[in-house]
Amino acid sequence: MFLLIIYNLICVGVLFFCLSDSAYAYIDPGTGSMLLQVLLAGAAGVAVAFKLVFRRFRNIFSFKKPGAISKVEQSDEITKVDATEINQ
């Protein structure tokens, strides 16, 4: 149902775009820069989202060796050692 609504909105938008007369407008450099920024930010957001999903799937399907220390446990050990050295 949601996809049907999105599809209809896209069709109406394309029709308005195709059937409109000339707007006699221009895009100044500030607008072009803003559009480029939006595209780059969107690409960065998609890349981060893909990375997080990929890591989640990798962690679900990865096989850990018995007795292996995870990166979180390893960083906790390093923090404990640093704290012990500071207290001495």
PDB file of N, CA, C and O in Angstrom:
ATOM      1  N   MET A   1       0.817  -1.191   0.000  1.00  0.00           N
ATOM      2  CA  MET A   1       0.000   0.000   0.000  1.00  0.00           C
ATOM      3  C   MET A   1       0.865   1.262   0.000  1.00  0.00           C
ATOM      4  O   MET A   1       0.600   2.208  -0.741  1.00  0.00           O
ATOM      5  N   PHE A   2       1.905   1.261   0.843  1.00  0.00           N
ATOM      6  CA  PHE A   2       2.807   2.403   0.938  1.00  0.00           C
ATOM      7  C   PHE A   2       3.532   2.628  -0.387  1.00  0.00           C
ATOM      8  O   PHE A   2       3.672   3.764  -0.839  1.00  0.00           O
ATOM      9  N   LEU A   3       3.993   1.536  -1.007  1.00  0.00           N
ATOM     10  CA  LEU A   3       4.687   1.656  -2.280  1.00  0.00           C
ATOM     11  C   LEU A   3       3.759   2.181  -3.378  1.00  0.00           C
ATOM     12  O   LEU A   3       4.209   2.898  -4.272  1.00  0.00           O
ATOM     13  N   LEU A   4       2.487   1.839  -3.323  1.00  0.00           N
ATOM     14  CA  LEU A   4       1.520   2.333  -4.296  1.00  0.00           C
ATOM     15  C   LEU A   4       1.347   3.849  -4.169  1.00  0.00           C
ATOM     16  O   LEU A   4       1.245   4.553  -5.173  1.00  0.00           O
ATOM     17  N   ILE A   5       1.314   4.339  -2.945  1.00  0.00           N
ATOM     18  CA  ILE A   5       1.194   5.783  -2.716  1.00  0.00           C
ATOM     19  C   ILE A   5       2.438   6.494  -3.243  1.00  0.00           C
ATOM     20  O   ILE A   5       2.329   7.518  -3.916  1.00  0.00           O
ATOM     21  N   ILE A   6       3.608   5.959  -2.942  1.00  0.00           N
ATOM     22  CA  ILE A   6       4.866   6.548  -3.424  1.00  0.00           C
ATOM     23  C   ILE A   6       4.894   6.546  -4.952  1.00  0.00           C
ATOM     24  O   ILE A   6       5.269   7.542  -5.571  1.00  0.00           O
ATOM     25  N   TYR A   7       4.497   5.429  -5.554  1.00  0.00           N
ATOM     26  CA  TYR A   7       4.466   5.322  -7.007  1.00  0.00           C
ATOM     27  C   TYR A   7       3.532   6.365  -7.620  1.00  0.00           C
ATOM     28  O   TYR A   7       3.880   6.997  -8.617  1.00  0.00           O
ATOM     29  N   ASN A   8       2.354   6.548  -7.032  1.00  0.00           N
ATOM     30  CA  ASN A   8       1.400   7.544  -7.531  1.00  0.00           C
ATOM     31  C   ASN A   8       1.948   8.957  -7.404  1.00  0.00           C
ATOM     32  O   ASN A   8       1.781   9.769  -8.314  1.00  0.00           O
ATOM     33  N   LEU A   9       2.600   9.262  -6.288  1.00  0.00           N
ATOM     34  CA  LEU A   9       3.192  10.590  -6.111  1.00  0.00           C
ATOM     35  C   LEU A   9       4.284  10.854  -7.141  1.00  0.00           C
ATOM     36  O   LEU A   9       4.381  11.958  -7.677  1.00  0.00           O
ATOM     37  N   ILE A  10       5.098   9.853  -7.415  1.00  0.00           N
ATOM     38  CA  ILE A  10       6.158  10.005  -8.418  1.00  0.00           C
ATOM     39  C   ILE A  10       5.544  10.230  -9.800  1.00  0.00           C
ATOM     40  O   ILE A  10       6.016  11.080 -10.555  1.00  0.00           O
ATOM     41  N   CYS A  11       4.509   9.485 -10.131  1.00  0.00           N
ATOM     42  CA  CYS A  11       3.841   9.653 -11.436  1.00  0.00           C
ATOM     43  C   CYS A  11       3.250  11.051 -11.588  1.00  0.00           C
ATOM     44  O   CYS A  11       3.386  11.668 -12.645  1.00  0.00           O
ATOM     45  N   VAL A  12       2.600  11.550 -10.551  1.00  0.00           N
ATOM     46  CA  VAL A  12       2.016  12.892 -10.604  1.00  0.00           C
ATOM     47  C   VAL A  12       3.126  13.932 -10.743  1.00  0.00           C
ATOM     48  O   VAL A  12       2.987  14.881 -11.513  1.00  0.00           O
ATOM     49  N   GLY A  13       4.214  13.767 -10.014  1.00  0.00           N
ATOM     50  CA  GLY A  13       5.338  14.697 -10.115  1.00  0.00           C
ATOM     51  C   GLY A  13       5.937  14.715 -11.508  1.00  0.00           C
ATOM     52  O   GLY A  13       6.252  15.784 -12.029  1.00  0.00           O
ATOM     53  N   VAL A  14       6.099  13.549 -12.120  1.00  0.00           N
ATOM     54  CA  VAL A  14       6.639  13.478 -13.475  1.00  0.00           C
ATOM     55  C   VAL A  14       5.680  14.142 -14.461  1.00  0.00           C
ATOM     56  O   VAL A  14       6.116  14.841 -15.376  1.00  0.00           O
ATOM     57  N   LEU A  15       4.392  13.927 -14.281  1.00  0.00           N
ATOM     58  CA  LEU A  15       3.414  14.570 -15.167  1.00  0.00           C
ATOM     59  C   LEU A  15       3.476  16.092 -15.048  1.00  0.00           C
ATOM     60  O   LEU A  15       3.468  16.785 -16.065  1.00  0.00           O
ATOM     61  N   PHE A  16       3.537  16.618 -13.838  1.00  0.00           N
ATOM     62  CA  PHE A  16       3.643  18.062 -13.653  1.00  0.00           C
ATOM     63  C   PHE A  16       4.914  18.597 -14.296  1.00  0.00           C
ATOM     64  O   PHE A  16       4.905  19.661 -14.916  1.00  0.00           O
ATOM     65  N   PHE A  17       6.001  17.860 -14.147  1.00  0.00           N
ATOM     66  CA  PHE A  17       7.267  18.290 -14.713  1.00  0.00           C
ATOM     67  C   PHE A  17       7.213  18.304 -16.240  1.00  0.00           C
ATOM     68  O   PHE A  17       7.701  19.242 -16.871  1.00  0.00           O
ATOM     69  N   CYS A  18       6.633  17.287 -16.824  1.00  0.00           N
ATOM     70  CA  CYS A  18       6.577  17.182 -18.287  1.00  0.00           C
ATOM     71  C   CYS A  18       5.582  18.152 -18.914  1.00  0.00           C
ATOM     72  O   CYS A  18       5.802  18.603 -20.038  1.00  0.00           O
ATOM     73  N   LEU A  19       4.514  18.479 -18.234  1.00  0.00           N
ATOM     74  CA  LEU A  19       3.462  19.304 -18.810  1.00  0.00           C
ATOM     75  C   LEU A  19       3.591  20.789 -18.494  1.00  0.00           C
ATOM     76  O   LEU A  19       2.768  21.579 -18.958  1.00  0.00           O
ATOM     77  N   SER A  20       4.589  21.192 -17.725  1.00  0.00           N
ATOM     78  CA  SER A  20       4.712  22.596 -17.340  1.00  0.00           C
ATOM     79  C   SER A  20       5.387  23.407 -18.442  1.00  0.00           C
ATOM     80  O   SER A  20       6.140  22.871 -19.255  1.00  0.00           O
ATOM     81  N   ASP A  21       5.105  24.703 -18.452  1.00  0.00           N
ATOM     82  CA  ASP A  21       5.756  25.619 -19.387  1.00  0.00           C
ATOM     83  C   ASP A  21       7.121  26.003 -18.843  1.00  0.00           C
ATOM     84  O   ASP A  21       7.503  25.582 -17.751  1.00  0.00           O
ATOM     85  N   SER A  22       7.852  26.800 -19.605  1.00  0.00           N
ATOM     86  CA  SER A  22       9.171  27.258 -19.165  1.00  0.00           C
ATOM     87  C   SER A  22       9.027  28.130 -17.917  1.00  0.00           C
ATOM     88  O   SER A  22       8.083  28.913 -17.805  1.00  0.00           O
ATOM     89  N   ALA A  23       9.951  27.992 -17.002  1.00  0.00           N
ATOM     90  CA  ALA A  23       9.897  28.742 -15.751  1.00  0.00           C
ATOM     91  C   ALA A  23      10.663  30.049 -15.840  1.00  0.00           C
ATOM     92  O   ALA A  23      10.461  30.930 -15.005  1.00  0.00           O
ATOM     93  N   TYR A  24      11.539  30.202 -16.830  1.00  0.00           N
ATOM     94  CA  TYR A  24      12.370  31.393 -16.985  1.00  0.00           C
ATOM     95  C   TYR A  24      13.126  31.690 -15.690  1.00  0.00           C
ATOM     96  O   TYR A  24      13.141  32.825 -15.212  1.00  0.00           O
ATOM     97  N   ALA A  25      13.743  30.669 -15.139  1.00  0.00           N
ATOM     98  CA  ALA A  25      14.504  30.801 -13.902  1.00  0.00           C
ATOM     99  C   ALA A  25      15.898  30.221 -14.120  1.00  0.00           C
ATOM    100  O   ALA A  25      16.154  29.556 -15.124  1.00  0.00           O
ATOM    101  N   TYR A  26      16.774  30.474 -13.193  1.00  0.00           N
ATOM    102  CA  TYR A  26      18.124  29.937 -13.274  1.00  0.00           C
ATOM    103  C   TYR A  26      18.537  29.422 -11.903  1.00  0.00           C
ATOM    104  O   TYR A  26      17.929  29.750 -10.884  1.00  0.00           O
ATOM    105  N   ILE A  27      19.571  28.618 -11.903  1.00  0.00           N
ATOM    106  CA  ILE A  27      20.123  28.101 -10.644  1.00  0.00           C
ATOM    107  C   ILE A  27      21.438  28.820 -10.408  1.00  0.00           C
ATOM    108  O   ILE A  27      22.373  28.675 -11.196  1.00  0.00           O
ATOM    109  N   ASP A  28      21.522  29.586  -9.344  1.00  0.00           N
ATOM    110  CA  ASP A  28      22.751  30.308  -9.051  1.00  0.00           C
ATOM    111  C   ASP A  28      23.776  29.372  -8.418  1.00  0.00           C
ATOM    112  O   ASP A  28      23.418  28.263  -8.021  1.00  0.00           O
ATOM    113  N   PRO A  29      25.034  29.783  -8.311  1.00  0.00           N
ATOM    114  CA  PRO A  29      26.076  28.910  -7.773  1.00  0.00           C
ATOM    115  C   PRO A  29      25.797  28.429  -6.346  1.00  0.00           C
ATOM    116  O   PRO A  29      26.176  27.315  -5.986  1.00  0.00           O
ATOM    117  N   GLY A  30      25.144  29.254  -5.539  1.00  0.00           N
ATOM    118  CA  GLY A  30      24.834  28.843  -4.162  1.00  0.00           C
ATOM    119  C   GLY A  30      23.879  27.668  -4.133  1.00  0.00           C
ATOM    120  O   GLY A  30      24.026  26.765  -3.309  1.00  0.00           O
ATOM    121  N   THR A  31      22.898  27.671  -5.028  1.00  0.00           N
ATOM    122  CA  THR A  31      21.940  26.566  -5.097  1.00  0.00           C
ATOM    123  C   THR A  31      22.616  25.302  -5.590  1.00  0.00           C
ATOM    124  O   THR A  31      22.359  24.215  -5.072  1.00  0.00           O
ATOM    125  N   GLY A  32      23.485  25.438  -6.595  1.00  0.00           N
ATOM    126  CA  GLY A  32      24.218  24.275  -7.101  1.00  0.00           C
ATOM    127  C   GLY A  32      25.112  23.672  -6.027  1.00  0.00           C
ATOM    128  O   GLY A  32      25.221  22.452  -5.905  1.00  0.00           O
ATOM    129  N   SER A  33      25.748  24.539  -5.253  1.00  0.00           N
ATOM    130  CA  SER A  33      26.601  24.068  -4.164  1.00  0.00           C
ATOM    131  C   SER A  33      25.779  23.342  -3.110  1.00  0.00           C
ATOM    132  O   SER A  33      26.207  22.316  -2.582  1.00  0.00           O
ATOM    133  N   MET A  34      24.599  23.873  -2.803  1.00  0.00           N
ATOM    134  CA  MET A  34      23.736  23.238  -1.811  1.00  0.00           C
ATOM    135  C   MET A  34      23.264  21.866  -2.298  1.00  0.00           C
ATOM    136  O   MET A  34      23.237  20.905  -1.529  1.00  0.00           O
ATOM    137  N   LEU A  35      22.893  21.781  -3.579  1.00  0.00           N
ATOM    138  CA  LEU A  35      22.471  20.492  -4.134  1.00  0.00           C
ATOM    139  C   LEU A  35      23.606  19.466  -4.093  1.00  0.00           C
ATOM    140  O   LEU A  35      23.387  18.295  -3.784  1.00  0.00           O
ATOM    141  N   LEU A  36      24.823  19.922  -4.410  1.00  0.00           N
ATOM    142  CA  LEU A  36      25.976  19.024  -4.343  1.00  0.00           C
ATOM    143  C   LEU A  36      26.204  18.543  -2.911  1.00  0.00           C
ATOM    144  O   LEU A  36      26.516  17.374  -2.689  1.00  0.00           O
ATOM    145  N   GLN A  37      26.048  19.439  -1.950  1.00  0.00           N
ATOM    146  CA  GLN A  37      26.212  19.080  -0.543  1.00  0.00           C
ATOM    147  C   GLN A  37      25.172  18.057  -0.110  1.00  0.00           C
ATOM    148  O   GLN A  37      25.487  17.116   0.618  1.00  0.00           O
ATOM    149  N   VAL A  38      23.938  18.241  -0.554  1.00  0.00           N
ATOM    150  CA  VAL A  38      22.869  17.299  -0.211  1.00  0.00           C
ATOM    151  C   VAL A  38      23.171  15.921  -0.796  1.00  0.00           C
ATOM    152  O   VAL A  38      22.992  14.909  -0.119  1.00  0.00           O
ATOM    153  N   LEU A  39      23.624  15.878  -2.039  1.00  0.00           N
ATOM    154  CA  LEU A  39      23.957  14.593  -2.670  1.00  0.00           C
ATOM    155  C   LEU A  39      25.110  13.899  -1.954  1.00  0.00           C
ATOM    156  O   LEU A  39      25.058  12.693  -1.716  1.00  0.00           O
ATOM    157  N   LEU A  40      26.152  14.658  -1.610  1.00  0.00           N
ATOM    158  CA  LEU A  40      27.293  14.059  -0.915  1.00  0.00           C
ATOM    159  C   LEU A  40      26.913  13.582   0.488  1.00  0.00           C
ATOM    160  O   LEU A  40      27.364  12.524   0.926  1.00  0.00           O
ATOM    161  N   ALA A  41      26.094  14.351   1.186  1.00  0.00           N
ATOM    162  CA  ALA A  41      25.655  13.939   2.518  1.00  0.00           C
ATOM    163  C   ALA A  41      24.781  12.693   2.435  1.00  0.00           C
ATOM    164  O   ALA A  41      24.885  11.804   3.280  1.00  0.00           O
ATOM    165  N   GLY A  42      23.931  12.623   1.434  1.00  0.00           N
ATOM    166  CA  GLY A  42      23.108  11.432   1.237  1.00  0.00           C
ATOM    167  C   GLY A  42      23.957  10.209   0.944  1.00  0.00           C
ATOM    168  O   GLY A  42      23.701   9.126   1.471  1.00  0.00           O
ATOM    169  N   ALA A  43      24.978  10.385   0.096  1.00  0.00           N
ATOM    170  CA  ALA A  43      25.873   9.265  -0.217  1.00  0.00           C
ATOM    171  C   ALA A  43      26.636   8.810   1.030  1.00  0.00           C
ATOM    172  O   ALA A  43      26.816   7.613   1.253  1.00  0.00           O
ATOM    173  N   ALA A  44      27.082   9.773   1.839  1.00  0.00           N
ATOM    174  CA  ALA A  44      27.785   9.422   3.076  1.00  0.00           C
ATOM    175  C   ALA A  44      26.851   8.698   4.044  1.00  0.00           C
ATOM    176  O   ALA A  44      27.260   7.740   4.700  1.00  0.00           O
ATOM    177  N   GLY A  45      25.610   9.148   4.136  1.00  0.00           N
ATOM    178  CA  GLY A  45      24.637   8.482   5.011  1.00  0.00           C
ATOM    179  C   GLY A  45      24.345   7.062   4.568  1.00  0.00           C
ATOM    180  O   GLY A  45      24.249   6.154   5.394  1.00  0.00           O
ATOM    181  N   VAL A  46      24.203   6.868   3.260  1.00  0.00           N
ATOM    182  CA  VAL A  46      23.963   5.511   2.739  1.00  0.00           C
ATOM    183  C   VAL A  46      25.176   4.630   3.006  1.00  0.00           C
ATOM    184  O   VAL A  46      25.024   3.458   3.353  1.00  0.00           O
ATOM    185  N   ALA A  47      26.384   5.182   2.847  1.00  0.00           N
ATOM    186  CA  ALA A  47      27.598   4.400   3.090  1.00  0.00           C
ATOM    187  C   ALA A  47      27.690   3.971   4.558  1.00  0.00           C
ATOM    188  O   ALA A  47      28.036   2.826   4.847  1.00  0.00           O
ATOM    189  N   VAL A  48      27.388   4.871   5.470  1.00  0.00           N
ATOM    190  CA  VAL A  48      27.438   4.537   6.905  1.00  0.00           C
ATOM    191  C   VAL A  48      26.369   3.512   7.249  1.00  0.00           C
ATOM    192  O   VAL A  48      26.631   2.569   7.995  1.00  0.00           O
ATOM    193  N   ALA A  49      25.175   3.686   6.715  1.00  0.00           N
ATOM    194  CA  ALA A  49      24.097   2.725   6.983  1.00  0.00           C
ATOM    195  C   ALA A  49      24.477   1.345   6.448  1.00  0.00           C
ATOM    196  O   ALA A  49      24.262   0.339   7.124  1.00  0.00           O
ATOM    197  N   PHE A  50      25.036   1.292   5.243  1.00  0.00           N
ATOM    198  CA  PHE A  50      25.467   0.024   4.669  1.00  0.00           C
ATOM    199  C   PHE A  50      26.553  -0.621   5.530  1.00  0.00           C
ATOM    200  O   PHE A  50      26.540  -1.831   5.754  1.00  0.00           O
ATOM    201  N   LYS A  51      27.488   0.195   6.009  1.00  0.00           N
ATOM    202  CA  LYS A  51      28.570  -0.313   6.845  1.00  0.00           C
ATOM    203  C   LYS A  51      28.023  -0.922   8.143  1.00  0.00           C
ATOM    204  O   LYS A  51      28.463  -1.992   8.563  1.00  0.00           O
ATOM    205  N   LEU A  52      27.061  -0.235   8.773  1.00  0.00           N
ATOM    206  CA  LEU A  52      26.488  -0.746  10.020  1.00  0.00           C
ATOM    207  C   LEU A  52      25.730  -2.053   9.792  1.00  0.00           C
ATOM    208  O   LEU A  52      25.845  -2.989  10.583  1.00  0.00           O
ATOM    209  N   VAL A  53      24.956  -2.111   8.709  1.00  0.00           N
ATOM    210  CA  VAL A  53      24.206  -3.333   8.408  1.00  0.00           C
ATOM    211  C   VAL A  53      25.169  -4.466   8.084  1.00  0.00           C
ATOM    212  O   VAL A  53      24.971  -5.598   8.527  1.00  0.00           O
ATOM    213  N   PHE A  54      26.214  -4.167   7.312  1.00  0.00           N
ATOM    214  CA  PHE A  54      27.198  -5.181   6.957  1.00  0.00           C
ATOM    215  C   PHE A  54      27.881  -5.733   8.203  1.00  0.00           C
ATOM    216  O   PHE A  54      28.062  -6.944   8.328  1.00  0.00           O
ATOM    217  N   ARG A  55      28.261  -4.850   9.125  1.00  0.00           N
ATOM    218  CA  ARG A  55      28.913  -5.308  10.361  1.00  0.00           C
ATOM    219  C   ARG A  55      27.972  -6.169  11.202  1.00  0.00           C
ATOM    220  O   ARG A  55      28.390  -7.160  11.800  1.00  0.00           O
ATOM    221  N   ARG A  56      26.699  -5.779  11.241  1.00  0.00           N
ATOM    222  CA  ARG A  56      25.733  -6.554  12.017  1.00  0.00           C
ATOM    223  C   ARG A  56      25.596  -7.963  11.451  1.00  0.00           C
ATOM    224  O   ARG A  56      25.607  -8.941  12.200  1.00  0.00           O
ATOM    225  N   PHE A  57      25.466  -8.069  10.120  1.00  0.00           N
ATOM    226  CA  PHE A  57      25.377  -9.391   9.494  1.00  0.00           C
ATOM    227  C   PHE A  57      26.670 -10.174   9.673  1.00  0.00           C
ATOM    228  O   PHE A  57      26.634 -11.382   9.907  1.00  0.00           O
ATOM    229  N   ARG A  58      27.808  -9.504   9.567  1.00  0.00           N
ATOM    230  CA  ARG A  58      29.087 -10.180   9.738  1.00  0.00           C
ATOM    231  C   ARG A  58      29.221 -10.729  11.158  1.00  0.00           C
ATOM    232  O   ARG A  58      29.717 -11.838  11.354  1.00  0.00           O
ATOM    233  N   ASN A  59      28.780  -9.952  12.145  1.00  0.00           N
ATOM    234  CA  ASN A  59      28.855 -10.416  13.530  1.00  0.00           C
ATOM    235  C   ASN A  59      27.897 -11.568  13.795  1.00  0.00           C
ATOM    236  O   ASN A  59      28.205 -12.460  14.585  1.00  0.00           O
ATOM    237  N   ILE A  60      26.745 -11.557  13.146  1.00  0.00           N
ATOM    238  CA  ILE A  60      25.778 -12.637  13.338  1.00  0.00           C
ATOM    239  C   ILE A  60      26.310 -13.942  12.767  1.00  0.00           C
ATOM    240  O   ILE A  60      26.187 -14.995  13.392  1.00  0.00           O
ATOM    241  N   PHE A  61      26.902 -13.872  11.577  1.00  0.00           N
ATOM    242  CA  PHE A  61      27.322 -15.085  10.887  1.00  0.00           C
ATOM    243  C   PHE A  61      28.789 -15.443  11.083  1.00  0.00           C
ATOM    244  O   PHE A  61      29.257 -16.426  10.509  1.00  0.00           O
ATOM    245  N   SER A  62      29.520 -14.678  11.871  1.00  0.00           N
ATOM    246  CA  SER A  62      30.929 -15.001  12.082  1.00  0.00           C
ATOM    247  C   SER A  62      31.054 -16.061  13.176  1.00  0.00           C
ATOM    248  O   SER A  62      30.261 -16.119  14.116  1.00  0.00           O
ATOM    249  N   PHE A  63      32.054 -16.875  13.020  1.00  0.00           N
ATOM    250  CA  PHE A  63      32.330 -17.928  13.996  1.00  0.00           C
ATOM    251  C   PHE A  63      33.557 -17.519  14.792  1.00  0.00           C
ATOM    252  O   PHE A  63      34.618 -17.246  14.231  1.00  0.00           O
ATOM    253  N   LYS A  64      33.395 -17.480  16.104  1.00  0.00           N
ATOM    254  CA  LYS A  64      34.504 -17.086  16.961  1.00  0.00           C
ATOM    255  C   LYS A  64      35.182 -18.330  17.514  1.00  0.00           C
ATOM    256  O   LYS A  64      34.532 -19.321  17.847  1.00  0.00           O
ATOM    257  N   LYS A  65      36.486 -18.253  17.602  1.00  0.00           N
ATOM    258  CA  LYS A  65      37.235 -19.369  18.175  1.00  0.00           C
ATOM    259  C   LYS A  65      37.006 -19.401  19.686  1.00  0.00           C
ATOM    260  O   LYS A  65      36.879 -18.350  20.315  1.00  0.00           O
ATOM    261  N   PRO A  66      36.954 -20.589  20.268  1.00  0.00           N
ATOM    262  CA  PRO A  66      36.783 -20.662  21.727  1.00  0.00           C
ATOM    263  C   PRO A  66      37.967 -19.992  22.430  1.00  0.00           C
ATOM    264  O   PRO A  66      39.124 -20.245  22.095  1.00  0.00           O
ATOM    265  N   GLY A  67      37.667 -19.152  23.390  1.00  0.00           N
ATOM    266  CA  GLY A  67      38.710 -18.481  24.157  1.00  0.00           C
ATOM    267  C   GLY A  67      39.230 -17.219  23.486  1.00  0.00           C
ATOM    268  O   GLY A  67      40.139 -16.577  24.013  1.00  0.00           O
ATOM    269  N   ALA A  68      38.678 -16.850  22.338  1.00  0.00           N
ATOM    270  CA  ALA A  68      39.126 -15.637  21.646  1.00  0.00           C
ATOM    271  C   ALA A  68      38.599 -14.410  22.374  1.00  0.00           C
ATOM    272  O   ALA A  68      37.488 -14.419  22.904  1.00  0.00           O
ATOM    273  N   ILE A  69      39.401 -13.362  22.396  1.00  0.00           N
ATOM    274  CA  ILE A  69      39.021 -12.123  23.059  1.00  0.00           C
ATOM    275  C   ILE A  69      38.459 -11.178  22.006  1.00  0.00           C
ATOM    276  O   ILE A  69      39.083 -10.940  20.971  1.00  0.00           O
ATOM    277  N   SER A  70      37.279 -10.645  22.281  1.00  0.00           N
ATOM    278  CA  SER A  70      36.684  -9.706  21.333  1.00  0.00           C
ATOM    279  C   SER A  70      37.376  -8.356  21.459  1.00  0.00           C
ATOM    280  O   SER A  70      38.113  -8.112  22.414  1.00  0.00           O
ATOM    281  N   LYS A  71      37.132  -7.478  20.481  1.00  0.00           N
ATOM    282  CA  LYS A  71      37.755  -6.158  20.509  1.00  0.00           C
ATOM    283  C   LYS A  71      37.274  -5.340  21.690  1.00  0.00           C
ATOM    284  O   LYS A  71      38.037  -4.543  22.236  1.00  0.00           O
ATOM    285  N   VAL A  72      36.029  -5.517  22.098  1.00  0.00           N
ATOM    286  CA  VAL A  72      35.504  -4.777  23.251  1.00  0.00           C
ATOM    287  C   VAL A  72      36.206  -5.224  24.522  1.00  0.00           C
ATOM    288  O   VAL A  72      36.619  -4.391  25.328  1.00  0.00           O
ATOM    289  N   GLU A  73      36.346  -6.538  24.708  1.00  0.00           N
ATOM    290  CA  GLU A  73      37.035  -7.041  25.893  1.00  0.00           C
ATOM    291  C   GLU A  73      38.496  -6.603  25.881  1.00  0.00           C
ATOM    292  O   GLU A  73      39.060  -6.276  26.925  1.00  0.00           O
ATOM    293  N   GLN A  74      39.108  -6.597  24.691  1.00  0.00           N
ATOM    294  CA  GLN A  74      40.495  -6.198  24.575  1.00  0.00           C
ATOM    295  C   GLN A  74      40.659  -4.723  24.953  1.00  0.00           C
ATOM    296  O   GLN A  74      41.616  -4.373  25.642  1.00  0.00           O
ATOM    297  N   SER A  75      39.748  -3.859  24.517  1.00  0.00           N
ATOM    298  CA  SER A  75      39.841  -2.442  24.856  1.00  0.00           C
ATOM    299  C   SER A  75      39.591  -2.231  26.352  1.00  0.00           C
ATOM    300  O   SER A  75      40.183  -1.332  26.949  1.00  0.00           O
ATOM    301  N   ASP A  76      38.724  -3.047  26.970  1.00  0.00           N
ATOM    302  CA  ASP A  76      38.507  -2.955  28.411  1.00  0.00           C
ATOM    303  C   ASP A  76      39.772  -3.316  29.169  1.00  0.00           C
ATOM    304  O   ASP A  76      40.102  -2.676  30.168  1.00  0.00           O
ATOM    305  N   GLU A  77      40.483  -4.333  28.705  1.00  0.00           N
ATOM    306  CA  GLU A  77      41.729  -4.732  29.363  1.00  0.00           C
ATOM    307  C   GLU A  77      42.764  -3.618  29.262  1.00  0.00           C
ATOM    308  O   GLU A  77      43.476  -3.346  30.228  1.00  0.00           O
ATOM    309  N   ILE A  78      42.854  -2.973  28.104  1.00  0.00           N
ATOM    310  CA  ILE A  78      43.808  -1.879  27.927  1.00  0.00           C
ATOM    311  C   ILE A  78      43.450  -0.730  28.857  1.00  0.00           C
ATOM    312  O   ILE A  78      44.341  -0.124  29.452  1.00  0.00           O
ATOM    313  N   THR A  79      42.166  -0.418  28.996  1.00  0.00           N
ATOM    314  CA  THR A  79      41.731   0.657  29.881  1.00  0.00           C
ATOM    315  C   THR A  79      42.064   0.332  31.327  1.00  0.00           C
ATOM    316  O   THR A  79      42.502   1.209  32.072  1.00  0.00           O
ATOM    317  N   LYS A  80      41.864  -0.920  31.736  1.00  0.00           N
ATOM    318  CA  LYS A  80      42.189  -1.326  33.122  1.00  0.00           C
ATOM    319  C   LYS A  80      43.678  -1.191  33.385  1.00  0.00           C
ATOM    320  O   LYS A  80      44.083  -0.749  34.459  1.00  0.00           O
ATOM    321  N   VAL A  81      44.502  -1.574  32.401  1.00  0.00           N
ATOM    322  CA  VAL A  81      45.944  -1.465  32.587  1.00  0.00           C
ATOM    323  C   VAL A  81      46.349  -0.003  32.690  1.00  0.00           C
ATOM    324  O   VAL A  81      47.152   0.354  33.553  1.00  0.00           O
ATOM    325  N   ASP A  82      45.811   0.844  31.832  1.00  0.00           N
ATOM    326  CA  ASP A  82      46.133   2.270  31.886  1.00  0.00           C
ATOM    327  C   ASP A  82      45.713   2.882  33.213  1.00  0.00           C
ATOM    328  O   ASP A  82      46.450   3.690  33.779  1.00  0.00           O
ATOM    329  N   ALA A  83      44.539   2.509  33.719  1.00  0.00           N
ATOM    330  CA  ALA A  83      44.068   3.046  34.985  1.00  0.00           C
ATOM    331  C   ALA A  83      44.954   2.576  36.136  1.00  0.00           C
ATOM    332  O   ALA A  83      45.215   3.334  37.070  1.00  0.00           O
ATOM    333  N   THR A  84      45.414   1.332  36.070  1.00  0.00           N
ATOM    334  CA  THR A  84      46.301   0.818  37.126  1.00  0.00           C
ATOM    335  C   THR A  84      47.622   1.562  37.107  1.00  0.00           C
ATOM    336  O   THR A  84      48.158   1.885  38.167  1.00  0.00           O
ATOM    337  N   GLU A  85      48.158   1.840  35.935  1.00  0.00           N
ATOM    338  CA  GLU A  85      49.436   2.569  35.833  1.00  0.00           C
ATOM    339  C   GLU A  85      49.294   3.989  36.351  1.00  0.00           C
ATOM    340  O   GLU A  85      50.228   4.524  36.949  1.00  0.00           O
ATOM    341  N   ILE A  86      48.162   4.598  36.136  1.00  0.00           N
ATOM    342  CA  ILE A  86      47.950   5.982  36.599  1.00  0.00           C
ATOM    343  C   ILE A  86      47.862   6.028  38.114  1.00  0.00           C
ATOM    344  O   ILE A  86      48.368   6.962  38.736  1.00  0.00           O
ATOM    345  N   ASN A  87      47.212   5.013  38.725  1.00  0.00           N
ATOM    346  CA  ASN A  87      47.027   5.000  40.179  1.00  0.00           C
ATOM    347  C   ASN A  87      48.318   4.718  40.911  1.00  0.00           C
ATOM    348  O   ASN A  87      48.420   5.005  42.104  1.00  0.00           O
ATOM    349  N   GLN A  88      49.302   4.168  40.238  1.00  0.00           N
ATOM    350  CA  GLN A  88      50.552   3.831  40.947  1.00  0.00           C
ATOM    351  C   GLN A  88      51.420   4.997  41.087  1.00  0.00           C
ATOM    352  O   GLN A  88      52.507   4.893  41.656  1.00  0.00           O
TER     353      GLN A  88
END
